[in-house]
Amino acid sequence: MTTTADSTNREKRRFRVVGTRPIRHDGVDKVTGRAKFGIDTQVAGLLCGAILRSPHAHARIRKIDASKAEALPGVKAVMTARDLPEKPDQHENFWEVLANVDALARNMMARDKVLFKGHAVAAVAAINPHVADEALGLIEIEYETLPHVIDVRAAMEPGAPILHDDLRTQGGAQDATADAPTNVANHIQFALGDVAKGFKEADAIVERSFQTKSVHQGYIEPSNSTASWSADGYLTIWKSTQAPFIVRQQVALILRIPVSSIRIVPMEIGGGFGGKVNTDIDPITAILSKKTGQPVKIVLNRSEVFEGTGPAPCAHNTVKIGATKDGKITAVEATLVYGAGAFPGGGAGGGAMTALSPYKIENVKIDGYDVVLNTPWTAAYRAPGVPQAAHATEQVIDELAQKLEMDPMELRLKNVTRPGDRQVTGIPFPSMGIAEVEEAMLRHPHYRAPLGGPNRGRGAAMGYWGNHGMHSSATIAVNSNGTISLITGSVDIGGSRPVLAIQAAEVLGIDVEDIRPSVGDTDSVGYTSVTGGSRTAHDTGIAVIQASEEVIRRMRDRAALLWETQAEDVAFQDGLFVSKTDSGDRLTFKELAAKLLVTGGPVSASASVEPKSIGPSASGMIVDVEVDPETGKVDVLRATIFQDAGKAAHPSYVEGQMQGGATQGLGWGLNEEYFFDESGAMVNSSFLDYRMPITMDLPMIEPVVVEVPSPGHPFGLRGVGESSIVSPMAAVSNAISRATGVRMEHLPLSPRYILERTAQVGESAG
Amino acid sequence: MTTTADSTNREKRRFRVVGTRPIRHDGVDKVTGRAKFGIDTQVAGLLCGAILRSPHAHARIRKIDASKAEALPGVKAVMTARDLPEKPDQHENFWEVLANVDALARNMMARDKVLFKGHAVAAVAAINPHVADEALGLIEIEYETLPHVIDVRAAMEPGAPILHDDLRTQGGAQDATADAPTNVANHIQFALGDVAKGFKEADAIVERSFQTKSVHQGYIEPSNSTASWSADGYLTIWKSTQAPFIVRQQVALILRIPVSSIRIVPMEIGGGFGGKVNTDIDPITAILSKKTGQPVKIVLNRSEVFEGTGPAPCAHNTVKIGATKDGKITAVEATLVYGAGAFPGGGAGGGAMTALSPYKIENVKIDGYDVVLNTPWTAAYRAPGVPQAAHATEQVIDELAQKLEMDPMELRLKNVTRPGDRQVTGIPFPSMGIAEVEEAMLRHPHYRAPLGGPNRGRGAAMGYWGNHGMHSSATIAVNSNGTISLITGSVDIGGSRPVLAIQAAEVLGIDVEDIRPSVGDTDSVGYTSVTGGSRTAHDTGIAVIQASEEVIRRMRDRAALLWETQAEDVAFQDGLFVSKTDSGDRLTFKELAAKLLVTGGPVSASASVEPKSIGPSASGMIVDVEVDPETGKVDVLRATIFQDAGKAAHPSYVEGQMQGGATQGLGWGLNEEYFFDESGAMVNSSFLDYRMPITMDLPMIEPVVVEVPSPGHPFGLRGVGESSIVSPMAAVSNAISRATGVRMEHLPLSPRYILERTAQVGESAG
């Protein structure tokens, strides 16, 4: 694993702590089992909850009779959607909810119709899981089954089964009948220049359609929630979540109670990847707790996680790109259709805005559609919407390079976007390092290394993710031995404790080991948005830096007091408070910390921030594969992932994010898929049948960190969590296409698909 | 229960929230069992710890053989003092440890000598309490018993058994042999004027000696500690404590590890009263956890609480007061001797400094002594040291009034101290309300009400407690619905959540119910000293007020942003942000809170303070008793407790403190005592035999709140937690003396003592 500093990073800043690799504070706890996850929550009188789910993909609920279940000894309560308010409260500020709360409520528990197999319809609380399970079997539900649709194109056809009678979308595929119900939940369009003219100028044009399937984030720890609703109406929820404050707001709206009567305690989290941003089953455990007067815990099993939580959308994307002989792209036209699952949502926005970011294009038209289907409602999954789109665009670019007989990386660099260039939204790009990443890829030995055998191919692809700044808060309290407590509201998923501690240490002039970072609950820290959107190290980092600077200001006042001078006469540099007078007075941070209690009391400081710019992150992958021509099996021989981290605060965790994203992208590309039967039931909802990559499936993935500092962060950090998942699906598709000579149009690139596809193309060519 | 505002409180300030009586935030949790106390701590792999204690009051430990215990199946570890560092680390700042840490360590577990019956000598960790108990019985200890001493006067005699060979005290009773070991741990003297001259001027002199016994704070929840020492050396301790940061520092020093590697999680506390300030068994659970690699919990049983934790000192106090015919006190001489228990400590300082505070005296000499004994090491108990001294001084004043044939309250008022008068330390009194309390007592109907029967008597006495400001921190985070999270490090014993919320609400212009107060652990809040010293509502209150004011400053900036004006042009008054321009712009706190996320992000603020002045609190009691001349049994007929609260932030909790202190003082006076047999063993170490007052023992105690605002607090608060325990022992003694015609010299005023005393005085008179 190597890190190459980017040569274009001209202005080198020296850091004392940023860029080092200290051991994470929660490491030992997590490997020894001392860390407490949601499932570890134990409170007195705890009941066990369980959820009954629809066996049908689409059906009207005629009647629910829970009387037999309620009569079962050991059952304490049964609930259905009738126990929830009819409608959630309205809320104006999207950034506080990050979701369609109405859909969240109806997805959590079906009211009149079930919209997918696995849709929750009732829940019980009982004295133990056996009684709870038995009770589920005693709930009698009368369904009127309805025709269902699980394919995006079929769902857009006139006459398709309609999921939501009240759904209307202007400019949808059924635009002519915009006043009639549709399954198209959203249509977004970006258009610049004159596409027809652009294609006219092209010497080569490639147009192709691609299909990708729904995949799950695959977090190890299943979704869980323990709720305790006290007699005074105060609700405490312990759970695995990426976003305790968001969940608090969503639960408040769904249950129509004030946020201030809810406390969300974020436990350690066993993976989220975007899938644990929203409230999932909390209103269910809450209502069961309210009904029983006891705390209630629900932990989903793996099938429920697959069938009842949100995977990434499937997609059907068509991309057409034209270029001149010398490789200048003249026009792009794309239609991106995402399967949102049971409720409006999906990935069209992210895909349409971002997939073409690596290319400077004058004439472009992109249409994005989100389409509802009788499948689980989709959720965010690392760079939501973009990998599906990049899977299409980056293959068409590769094919175009083949057609033009150019090196595909050279084609990319020829058209590369740079800061100030126009995005498809018309807004100029901020500082970002697509060109630097592409140069690093071209320069890397992997790109030119011999493949060393037959049936092998090398593919490359680019990725880009804009990132988004959100709210963060941090509090610092100084201990008298010169250590500090660092309190934030950011759930630690990928090492944010050390990464935030590094930033505090850099400002305060102390060691990372002298910092105890902790994650507060919603009652005990300032408002902090999701750990997601690649924003935590960046946004919460800025809050930490500001709180640290305030600590220094307050300590400078103390030094001035001690030295009988003015604060302006005290400098702080390299961890040392120094008098600017000729007194020779100087104190280290630790020395001064020891004197705080006797010079006016302890020092603490809080900061809350809303960074506007978080710094987009470009990425790219080079991958070598060997395809077994007899079985279609793909071996990944070598994989290198490149990413612009701005500045890698803790290189190991940046590399870890890159390797993780690359691994998930390769899994998405090669193995993973939601496999539905004709009835709309997912038939592979276990980790045995839903095949995620394991260590034996992949080589060591080499991460190459490129550093183009972001001007929006004092140390130059960019968000690094998501971008790395964007390119692998296209990269491995390109590699297989090169190895087999056949362009791959579907995911996953399973042996069966590769054999069928190569046979089919061979036939049509023959 | 009535509250009378003091008539001398001339400058009346209007408050919106301060002075109201909202329901405490933790009330429902505490009455429904949802609140989590130390004993409720559950962590995976928890072991049960138990402590072996000395059967001897004084003995040398020759040998400890734990091999049989260690061999018992289910025993995971045995520890002795050898497993602790030989000596604690040194620490300079007393205010961060509040104790003699060396003694804490040796009290926690005996190293070479046991110094009292119940002194811990070894501990085990086992899979369950039965195995742990059995293991204790298998630990073989060879003791060499030594002569012991449990009486303060005997301990000061030449030739008394010596507890600590290295103890030397200048000016002790054995001053002539100041180079020889002594049991006198401390001698303090205050002298003003010319005492001999003062007594010469007196027309009447009363001199008398009094004895009080050790009593326990009697908190309902026994001491407990659960420790988890992780493989990376990070120690977490969940416990019932008044002072998590103090305990953290003490544990760090005793174990010689940095404070930053320790996290103390203060659970809800079932009473402390000064007895849960210091670490007690935490290093034991910590070492057992370190040895076993598993978390270990120890909960003391009631006998262990009595015999192994710190009660209040016993005392033998002699007071001589002279006055002129017209009631002017001319001189006071006092010798206060406190039994500190097994290690240096005790109450001489508090007693000597404070007991004479109600009286303006020109000629005074007070000698205070703390004496070590072979009894449990004493600890703080509400106004530590003062009730014992006031028991003596307030009876001598009463007797002097009898001699002068004056009303004792009029004698007091004639000599009353006022702000600016000199204390015995020579330092002038700050603002305080002794005179106002005395006037309120004289004015109260109780003072003149007919006694209504024979064998009845009325007694009055004064109390005073100086209070002490210490460090506190508070953090406030604003929610978008206009509610706030209020985070402090002050453990909530007597209602500090609502009392702190009241102060925030007053500044912020919101309701107390819109505030969620929470108590952080040592990793998650700014440094905050003990909940004790009557300081929490006052000191942490000031931190809360400062943080609230900072919130208002930051929100004013936002209002200015919204109104496109300057912060100086925005006023905040009565919960309203108002533009000073003629724009007519105005927003309530809640309205502006809803706009924070879109005007620069959330708002939070922290403050840390070290108030110098906390405002002393004067108090007094009037009590009526009836003494059964045949049995000596005392019935308390009526009791009224008066106290200067400065300003009662939440009158119900002030009244509760007053009633609680009065009840404890009456228990101390009438029933409670550590009763030792000749071997030095406490023979009444259970709640059956150690008789604390229950509701049937006492009438409703009427609290009268006097309000003389303290200038050191923005709303005029004074610390109210301790002062009310100072007067009851003297008041009830005075009442019994009046009822029986015989001056009482001992506590408790048990039926047996009263019969013996009245018979003895009757005899000598007859």
Interface residues (C-beta under 8 A of the other chain):
Chain A: G27 V28 D29 T32 G33 R34 K36 D40 Q42 V43 A44 G45 N93 W95 E96 S228 S230 A231 D232 Y234 Q249 P258 V259 S260 R263 H471 S472 S473 T475 A477 V478 N479 S480 N481 T483 I484 S485 I487 D514 R516 S518 G520 T522 D523 S524 V525 G526 Y527 T528 A594 L597 V598 G600 G601 P602 V603 S604 A605 S606 A607 S608 V609 E610
Chain B: G27 V28 D29 T32 G33 R34 K36 D40 Q42 V43 A44 G45 E92 N93 W95 E96 S228 S230 A231 D232 Y234 Q249 A252 P258 V259 S260 R263 H471 S472 S473 T475 A477 V478 N479 S480 N481 T483 S485 I487 D514 R516 S518 G520 T522 D523 S524 V525 G526 Y527 T528 L597 V598 G600 G601 P602 V603 S604 A605 S606 A607 S608 V609 E610
